[in-house]
Each structure stands twice: as C-alpha cells, then as structure tokens.
C-alpha cells in the first residue's frame, strides 16, 4: 500500500474505504470485512449518520486503534466555533476513540466566517482530538484562503475526483503546498467505466476498468482515493491496484477521458 506523507509528519494510506450511504449492520460488516482484507484507512462523516457503525466494525475487526487511519468530517450546521468543537467531540464519542487521524470541514459555509471555523478546527488539533486537519469540497481559491488563516498545517482537501473530472487548479496548488488531495466518488458512480479507453487498458494489464481508474488516481503524486464498497468482491478489486503501473502510452490513452 502506498503511504502519502502529510505535512504533520504522519502518513495516509493512498487507498481507503468510503462509507457514504452505508448504514446499520451492513456498514459495520463492510468495515470489518475491509479491515480483514488489509484496508487501514476508513472515511466517514457526521452527516453520514454511521459513525457508531464504523466503531462497531472496527471493534469487531480486533485491530488496535494505532494501526488505523480514521477520518471524519463536521457538517455545515456546526461551523460556529462552539458548535464545531461540540460536534467534533460528539463524533469522537460515536466513533469510540480519543482522536481521529484527520478531521475535515465537510463543506464551505459562507454564512460563517472561515476564520471562525478554521480556528475551531485548529483548536481540535491543539487539543489532541485530531492528529491532522483539512477541508473537503474546497476550491483552490478557498484552500488558498484556508492556508493563509490556519495556524496548524492543513494536510488534505477531499474532493470529487475521477478521470472525467478536472481538478487541475486544485492539484497545482496542493502539489505546490504538499497537501494531499483525497478523491471521493473516484469511480464516478460507475458512469464512465464502460469507455473503450479504460477497457483496452484493463485488458492490457489484466485488470478491470475500475482498477485502471483507481490506479490512475493513486499513481499521481499526493493523491489518495476512497471508493465506497461493501461486498468482498469489490473490496478486493479496489485493493488490488498496487501490483501494476500505467505507462506513458496508457496515460496518453486515458487522457482522452479527462475533463
């Protein structure tokens, strides 16, 4: 598994488990199954309503907390400083942990000054409740503003990113500042996986179109991906992307899909 260095001196596994829309026992089972297969990076959020199930799956896996990279996010209704701190603490309680490896502002909220929300986010790191902090769904412009405000390193911006989605402005800034871009919906909900370019590249490497699409992401410097999966088949498939590389001819072919 590729490990991506973070500005706070820690590292993030380049592939994680996205858990949006996973609920109840199915969520707990998916987390336990993923950890058993070798995943160590689990992504959730206050808004997903599944943090307790995530905790259950982790407990059932038997893995020690120190071996995991756990991310959660605070929703827009809690961007006032006092509310943000309380929401973060509530997430920790639901996740049955004293800290998360990464705490993110889930979406920008123009109704609350960014300085106030970022101040609260930074405070969670200073209090040891988040080992790393970041943002989600922030444009390059908003990320730049965040970097000028935060007094704790911002280590990640989590955004929708896949082959057809152009994130060049964000990637340019993140690369310059050594910030990880974490791609959610990296398979575009399956909408582009039937394209001939992906199928041809998959046949060449003995891989599925989804594996090629994920490899394209994690092969980029400073990019992680968190595809959602629940079945053992798809969890395994998503994990098996580190035993091949895309060559220049592959990248040129796939560039036809890029937005």
C-alpha positions as CSV (number, residue, x, y, z in Angstrom):
1,X,0.0,0.0,0.0
2,X,1.3,3.4,-0.9
3,X,1.6,5.8,2.0
4,X,1.3,9.5,1.4
5,X,3.4,11.8,3.6
6,X,1.4,14.5,5.4
7,X,2.6,17.9,6.5
8,X,2.1,17.0,10.1
9,X,4.8,14.3,9.9
10,X,2.3,11.4,9.6
11,X,1.2,9.5,6.6
12,X,-2.1,8.5,4.9
13,X,-2.8,5.2,3.1
14,X,-3.4,6.1,-0.6
15,X,-6.5,3.9,-0.7
16,X,-9.3,4.0,1.8
17,X,-12.8,2.8,2.3
18,X,-15.5,5.4,1.6
19,X,-18.6,4.8,3.7
20,X,-21.2,7.4,2.4
21,X,-24.6,5.7,2.2
22,X,-23.5,2.7,4.2
23,X,-25.8,2.2,7.2
24,X,-26.5,-0.2,10.1
25,X,-25.2,-3.7,10.2
26,X,-24.2,-3.6,6.5
27,X,-21.9,-0.7,7.3
28,X,-20.3,-2.4,10.3
29,X,-19.8,-5.6,8.3
30,X,-18.2,-3.7,5.4
31,X,-15.8,-2.1,7.7
32,X,-14.9,-5.3,9.4
33,X,-14.5,-7.1,6.0
34,X,-12.4,-4.3,4.6
35,X,-10.0,-4.3,7.6
36,X,-9.7,-8.0,7.4
37,X,-8.6,-7.7,3.7
38,X,-5.9,-5.1,4.5
39,X,-7.6,-1.7,4.4
40,X,-6.3,0.6,7.1
41,X,-7.9,3.9,6.0
42,X,-11.6,4.4,6.8
43,X,-13.5,7.6,5.9
44,X,-16.8,8.7,7.5
45,X,-18.6,11.9,8.5
46,X,-21.0,13.3,11.0
47,X,-23.5,13.8,8.2
48,X,-23.3,10.1,7.1
49,X,-25.0,9.0,10.3
50,X,-22.9,5.9,10.5
51,X,-20.1,6.7,12.9
52,X,-21.4,4.3,15.6
53,X,-21.5,1.5,12.9
54,X,-17.9,2.4,11.9
55,X,-16.9,2.0,15.5
56,X,-18.6,-1.4,15.7
57,X,-16.9,-2.7,12.6
58,X,-13.5,-1.5,13.9
59,X,-14.1,-3.2,17.3
60,X,-15.2,-6.5,15.5
61,X,-12.0,-6.4,13.4
62,X,-9.9,-6.7,16.6
63,X,-7.3,-4.3,15.2
64,X,-5.6,-1.8,17.6
65,X,-6.6,1.8,17.1
66,X,-3.0,2.8,16.4
67,X,-3.0,0.7,13.2
68,X,-5.8,2.6,11.6
69,X,-6.2,5.9,9.8
70,X,-9.6,7.3,10.6
71,X,-11.2,10.4,9.0
72,X,-14.4,12.2,9.9
73,X,-16.0,15.5,8.9
74,X,-18.0,18.2,10.6
75,X,-21.2,19.3,8.8
76,X,-22.1,22.9,7.8
77,X,-24.7,23.3,10.6
78,X,-21.8,23.2,13.1
79,X,-19.4,25.9,11.7
80,X,-19.7,28.3,14.6
81,X,-16.7,27.7,16.9
82,X,-18.6,26.4,19.9
83,X,-20.8,24.2,17.8
84,X,-17.8,22.9,15.8
85,X,-15.9,21.8,18.9
86,X,-19.0,20.1,20.3
87,X,-19.7,18.3,17.0
88,X,-16.1,17.0,16.8
89,X,-16.3,15.7,20.4
90,X,-19.7,14.0,19.6
91,X,-18.1,12.3,16.6
92,X,-15.3,11.0,18.8
93,X,-17.8,9.7,21.2
94,X,-19.7,7.9,18.5
95,X,-16.5,6.5,17.0
96,X,-15.4,5.4,20.5
97,X,-11.9,6.9,20.1
98,X,-10.0,9.7,21.8
99,X,-8.8,11.1,18.5
100,X,-9.2,10.9,14.7
101,X,-6.3,10.9,12.3
102,X,-7.9,13.5,10.1
103,X,-10.7,15.9,10.9
104,X,-12.2,17.9,7.9
105,X,-14.6,20.8,7.4
106,X,-17.1,18.9,5.3
107,X,-18.3,21.8,3.0
108,X,-17.7,25.5,3.0
109,X,-20.3,27.7,4.7
110,X,-20.4,31.3,3.6
111,X,-22.8,32.2,6.4
112,X,-20.0,31.7,9.0
113,X,-16.6,33.4,8.7
114,X,-14.0,30.9,7.6
115,X,-11.6,32.3,10.2
116,X,-14.0,31.2,13.0
117,X,-14.5,27.7,11.6
118,X,-10.8,27.2,10.9
119,X,-9.9,28.5,14.3
120,X,-12.1,25.8,15.9
121,X,-10.7,23.1,13.6
122,X,-7.1,24.1,14.5
123,X,-8.1,24.0,18.2
124,X,-9.1,20.4,17.9
125,X,-5.6,19.6,16.7
126,X,-4.0,21.6,19.5
127,X,-6.2,19.6,22.0
128,X,-5.0,16.3,20.5
129,X,-8.5,15.4,19.3
130,X,-7.4,15.4,15.6
131,X,-3.9,14.4,14.6
132,X,-4.4,16.1,11.3
133,X,-6.8,18.7,9.9
134,X,-8.1,19.6,6.5
135,X,-11.1,20.6,4.4
136,X,-13.5,19.0,1.9
137,X,-15.1,20.4,-1.2
138,X,-12.9,23.5,-1.1
139,X,-11.9,25.0,-4.4
140,X,-8.3,26.0,-5.0
141,X,-9.2,29.6,-4.1
142,X,-10.8,28.6,-0.8
143,X,-8.0,26.2,0.0
144,X,-5.5,29.1,-0.5
145,X,-7.5,31.2,1.9
146,X,-7.5,28.4,4.4
147,X,-3.7,28.1,4.3
148,X,-3.3,31.8,5.0
149,X,-5.6,31.6,8.0
150,X,-4.9,28.3,9.8
151,X,-2.1,28.2,12.4
152,X,-2.0,24.4,12.2
153,X,-0.9,22.7,8.9
154,X,-3.8,21.9,6.6
155,X,-2.8,18.5,5.2
156,X,-5.7,17.4,3.0
157,X,-8.5,18.6,0.7
158,X,-11.1,15.9,0.0
159,X,-13.0,16.5,-3.3
160,X,-14.9,14.6,-6.0
161,X,-12.2,13.5,-8.4
162,X,-12.1,10.9,-11.2
163,X,-10.8,10.5,-14.7
164,X,-13.6,12.7,-16.3
165,X,-13.4,15.4,-13.6
166,X,-10.8,18.1,-14.0
167,X,-9.2,19.3,-10.7
168,X,-6.1,20.8,-12.3
169,X,-6.2,24.2,-10.4
170,X,-6.6,22.4,-7.0
171,X,-3.9,19.8,-7.9
172,X,-1.5,22.6,-8.8
173,X,-1.9,24.4,-5.5
174,X,-2.0,21.2,-3.5
175,X,1.2,19.9,-5.1
176,X,3.0,23.2,-4.5
177,X,1.9,23.2,-0.8
178,X,2.4,19.4,-0.3
179,X,-1.2,18.9,0.5
180,X,-2.9,15.6,-0.2
181,X,-5.9,15.6,-2.5
182,X,-8.3,12.8,-1.4
183,X,-10.7,11.7,-4.2
184,X,-14.2,10.7,-3.3
185,X,-16.5,9.1,-5.9
186,X,-13.3,8.1,-7.7
187,X,-15.3,5.8,-10.0
188,X,-17.9,8.4,-10.8
189,X,-20.6,6.1,-9.5
190,X,-19.6,3.7,-12.4
191,X,-20.8,6.1,-15.1
192,X,-17.7,6.2,-17.2
193,X,-16.3,2.7,-16.7
194,X,-17.5,1.3,-20.0
195,X,-15.4,3.7,-22.1
196,X,-13.2,1.8,-24.6
197,X,-10.0,3.5,-23.3
198,X,-10.5,2.0,-19.8
199,X,-11.5,-1.4,-21.1
200,X,-8.5,-1.5,-23.5
201,X,-6.0,-0.5,-20.8
202,X,-7.6,-3.0,-18.4
203,X,-7.1,-5.9,-20.9
204,X,-3.5,-4.9,-21.4
205,X,-2.8,-5.2,-17.6
206,X,-5.3,-8.0,-16.7
207,X,-7.3,-5.5,-14.7
208,X,-10.9,-4.2,-14.6
209,X,-11.8,-0.7,-15.8
210,X,-12.4,0.3,-12.2
211,X,-8.9,-0.9,-11.2
212,X,-7.4,1.2,-14.0
213,X,-9.4,4.2,-13.0
214,X,-8.2,3.9,-9.3
215,X,-4.7,3.3,-10.4
216,X,-4.7,6.4,-12.5
217,X,-5.6,8.4,-9.3
218,X,-3.2,6.9,-6.8
219,X,-0.3,6.9,-9.3
220,X,-0.4,10.7,-9.2
221,X,1.9,12.2,-6.5
222,X,-0.1,13.3,-3.5
223,X,-3.5,11.8,-4.5
224,X,-5.5,9.3,-2.4
225,X,-8.8,7.6,-3.3
226,X,-11.7,6.4,-1.1
227,X,-14.0,4.3,-3.2
228,X,-17.2,3.0,-1.5
229,X,-17.6,-0.7,-1.5
230,X,-19.4,-3.3,0.7
231,X,-19.0,-6.7,-1.0
232,X,-15.8,-8.8,-0.6
233,X,-15.5,-8.9,-4.4
234,X,-15.4,-5.1,-4.8
235,X,-13.4,-4.5,-1.7
236,X,-10.7,-6.9,-3.0
237,X,-10.9,-5.5,-6.5
238,X,-10.3,-1.9,-5.3
239,X,-7.4,-3.0,-3.1
240,X,-5.6,-4.9,-5.9
241,X,-4.2,-1.8,-7.7
242,X,-0.7,-1.7,-6.4
243,X,0.8,-4.5,-8.4
244,X,0.9,-2.7,-11.8
245,X,1.6,0.7,-13.2
246,X,0.3,2.8,-16.0
247,X,2.9,3.6,-18.6
248,X,3.1,6.7,-20.8
249,X,1.1,5.1,-23.5
250,X,-1.7,4.2,-21.0
251,X,-1.7,7.7,-19.7
252,X,-2.0,9.2,-23.1
253,X,-4.9,6.9,-24.0
254,X,-6.7,7.7,-20.7
255,X,-6.2,11.4,-21.2
256,X,-9.0,11.3,-23.8
257,X,-11.4,10.8,-20.8
258,X,-10.0,13.7,-18.7
259,X,-12.2,16.7,-18.2
